[in-house]
Amino acid sequence: MKRPILKIIGLSLLAVTIAEAPFQMFAQDGSTNAPSRKATTNSTKKPSTSATQIRGKLTAVDKISKTITVGDTTYQITSQTRVFKGEKPGVLDDAVVGVDVTGVCKKTDSGGLAATTVHFGAAKSETKKPVIGS
């Protein structure tokens, strides 16, 4: 009794797969008369929200406009930015030109870069440990 039912189920699945194949070919074919996606997404495209790394020497600090410049790139410090001095929490006043800076930033709606996390100075794990016995 089980064998005929299994045969019917197997043949039914095979028939559905074969019947569906032409529709899948049309969906993958790029020669249809439908407009391309590139043409429909002109100015409604939002900027990427993926995070990028901040790494380098601090070259400028503007405490009035709340920006820092690392190398040639300027980053906005917002109320959501987490600031650290070493491994401890810090503030923008801890920023000293010439210190190493690491962190993470993301693009803003206006096209700028907003820092999400900023570390001024080397973290404890990044400092060089003295060599014993030399």
C-alpha positions as CSV (number, residue, x, y, z in Angstrom):
1,M,0.0,0.0,0.0
2,K,2.9,2.4,0.8
3,R,4.6,1.8,-2.5
4,P,1.8,3.1,-4.8
5,I,1.3,6.2,-2.6
6,L,5.1,6.9,-2.7
7,K,5.1,6.5,-6.5
8,I,2.1,8.9,-6.9
9,I,3.8,11.5,-4.6
10,G,7.1,11.2,-6.5
11,L,5.5,11.5,-9.9
12,S,3.4,14.5,-8.7
13,L,6.6,16.3,-7.6
14,L,8.3,15.5,-10.9
15,A,5.3,16.8,-12.8
16,V,5.2,20.1,-10.8
17,T,9.0,20.6,-11.3
18,I,8.7,20.0,-15.1
19,A,5.6,22.3,-15.4
20,E,7.4,25.1,-13.4
21,A,10.6,25.0,-15.5
22,P,9.4,27.3,-18.3
23,F,8.4,30.0,-15.8
24,Q,11.8,29.9,-14.2
25,M,13.5,30.3,-17.6
26,F,11.4,33.4,-18.3
27,A,12.2,34.9,-14.9
28,Q,15.9,34.5,-15.5
29,D,15.8,35.8,-19.1
30,G,17.0,39.4,-19.3
31,S,15.4,40.0,-22.7
32,T,11.9,40.8,-21.5
33,N,10.2,44.2,-22.1
34,A,10.2,45.0,-18.4
35,P,12.3,48.1,-17.5
36,S,15.6,47.4,-15.8
37,R,16.0,47.9,-12.1
38,K,18.7,50.5,-12.6
39,A,16.3,52.7,-14.4
40,T,13.7,52.6,-11.6
41,T,16.1,53.3,-8.7
42,N,17.3,56.7,-9.8
43,S,17.3,59.1,-6.8
44,T,15.5,57.0,-4.2
45,K,18.7,55.0,-3.4
46,K,19.8,55.4,0.2
47,P,23.4,55.5,1.1
48,S,25.1,52.4,2.4
49,T,24.9,51.9,6.1
50,S,27.7,49.5,6.3
51,A,30.4,50.3,8.8
52,T,34.0,51.2,7.9
53,Q,37.1,51.3,10.0
54,I,38.8,54.5,11.3
55,R,42.5,54.1,11.7
56,G,45.4,56.6,11.7
57,K,46.8,59.7,13.4
58,L,44.6,62.4,14.6
59,T,45.4,65.5,12.5
60,A,42.7,68.0,13.7
61,V,40.0,68.4,16.3
62,D,37.1,70.9,16.1
63,K,35.3,70.9,19.4
64,I,32.7,73.5,18.3
65,S,31.4,71.6,15.3
66,K,32.2,68.2,17.0
67,T,34.4,66.8,14.3
68,I,37.7,65.0,14.2
69,T,40.1,64.6,11.3
70,V,42.1,61.4,10.9
71,G,44.6,61.7,8.0
72,D,42.6,63.6,5.4
73,T,39.1,62.3,6.4
74,T,36.8,64.2,8.7
75,Y,34.3,62.3,11.0
76,Q,31.3,63.8,12.8
77,I,31.0,63.0,16.5
78,T,27.3,62.6,17.4
79,S,25.5,62.0,20.6
80,Q,25.5,58.3,19.7
81,T,29.3,58.1,19.3
82,R,31.0,56.1,21.9
83,V,34.3,57.7,22.8
84,F,37.2,55.9,24.6
85,K,40.6,57.0,25.8
86,G,42.6,53.8,25.9
87,E,40.2,51.3,27.3
88,K,38.3,53.7,29.5
89,P,35.3,55.8,28.5
90,G,36.3,59.3,27.3
91,V,35.1,62.5,25.9
92,L,36.0,64.6,22.8
93,D,38.2,66.8,25.1
94,D,40.5,63.8,25.4
95,A,41.4,64.1,21.7
96,V,45.0,65.3,21.2
97,V,46.4,66.0,17.8
98,G,49.0,63.3,16.9
99,V,47.6,60.5,18.9
100,D,46.6,57.2,17.3
101,V,42.9,56.8,16.6
102,T,40.9,53.7,15.8
103,G,37.2,53.3,15.5
104,V,34.2,52.6,13.3
105,C,32.1,55.0,11.2
106,K,29.2,54.9,8.8
107,K,27.9,57.1,6.1
108,T,25.2,59.7,6.9
109,D,22.2,60.7,4.8
110,S,24.0,63.9,3.8
111,G,27.0,61.9,2.5
112,G,29.3,62.6,5.4
113,L,30.9,60.1,7.8
114,A,29.6,59.8,11.4
115,A,31.8,58.0,13.9
116,T,30.0,55.3,15.9
117,T,33.0,54.4,18.1
118,V,36.3,56.2,18.6
119,H,39.4,55.1,20.6
120,F,42.0,57.8,21.3
121,G,45.4,56.3,22.1
122,A,46.4,52.7,22.0
123,A,44.2,50.3,23.9
124,K,45.8,48.2,26.6
125,S,45.9,45.1,24.4
126,E,47.7,47.1,21.6
127,T,50.5,48.4,23.8
128,K,53.9,46.7,23.5
129,K,54.8,44.5,26.4
130,P,58.4,44.8,27.7
131,V,60.7,41.9,26.9
132,I,61.9,40.2,30.0
133,G,65.5,39.0,30.1
134,S,67.0,41.2,27.4
